Amino acid sequence: MIKVDSENPDLSKIQIVANIIQNGGLVAFPTETVYGLGADALNPSAVLALFNAKNRPLDNPPIIHIAEKSAIYPLVAEVPPEAELLMRKFWPGPLTLIFKRSKNIPDVTVAGLDTIAIRIPKHKIALQIIKQSQRPIAAPSANLATKPSPTTAQHVYEDLNGRIDAIIDGGATSIGVESTVVDLSGDKPVLLRPGGTPFEALKKELSNLELHPFVSAECDLSLDKISSPGMKHKHYAPKAEVLLVEGNIQDVVNKIKELSKYYVAKNMAVGILATDETYSSYVGHVIKSLGSRFNLSVVASNLFSLLREVDSQGVDVILAESVSTEGLGLAVMNRLRKASCYRIIKAS
């Protein structure tokens, strides 16, 4: 564990982990979204070790992180005009773009696909690691597969201690959910995963941008091929069973009260993910507020941390309130539906 100031990174500490990456090792580091687990994207054995450390399925492609736009060109077959527009507007930042890949990329790095997912993170530590390692870095979230993504170095330690070479502790991440993923490799742009860059902001720049049906799915869609992380396999789930209650807020509160009584009668410990506006409605359980329903950026930043926190208190079931799908709420709801394995209860 290496402590680094996220605003003024010590370059001598950064060089230690850059050397690890250059030598085929694995390093966890903060980005503005979640902590990533980095490996040299051009080293097949290092990328395979990354998959093994996370217990990540080999058909789930990681996102490649670069430090400057010029680094994209050796990695892709072409850069369409829509990509140039989005890169200019949103990079560095929580936006991943999918391109047709070049032949320079090892198959394992792109899960055997003919596409590659790339972004420039907006975080001083992440950018310095990429620059000093002089490598494009494959970096999925630094957690064991299926678990909630890590937003602190301690989360990484809990999941991956003994499985990787180093963890940079740069404090808590700011956004708290992963990057938005937009596929630009086909005939029209498609948003595959909602995240830190809201759909509405992207739509202003690309009027023909469409949402993949997966984004708002209320059941597990059957997908033969996945171009983005988070689309096919179980994700974001704590050990406890998660139930997502959706509907009008008062109906949601009433339904969660009803469900909590049901589970208590079965001698099950209950956790509740509430919001500031509803927190006082519940008593007698492990209750956490994600934040105000009117500040979805705070809700997003708290989501994974509180899923882990409630889970660590030994509950058997977590009852989670739905939020609006506007702005970052779309990413929050996507993650909650995945975390619940689509166990969704409609309150009315």
Buried (B, 14 or more C-beta within 10 A) or exposed (E): EBEBEBEEBBEEBBBBBBEBBBEBBBBBBBBBBBBBBBBBBBBBEBBBBBBEBBEBEEEBBBBBBBBEBEBBEEBBBEBBEBBEEBBEBBBBBBBBBBBBBBEEBBEBBBBEBEBBBBBBBBBBBBBBBBBBBEBBBBBBBBBBBBBBBBBBBBBBBBBBEEBBBBBBBBBBBBBBBBBBBBBBBEEEBBBBBBBBBBBEEBBEBBEEBBBBEBBEBEEEEEEEEBBBBBBBBEBBBBEBBBBBBBBEBEBBBBBBBEBBEEBEEEEBBBBBBBBBBBEEBBEEBBBBBBBEBEBBBBBBBBBBBBBBBBBBEEBBBBBBBBBBBEBBBBBBBBBBBBBBBEEBBEBE
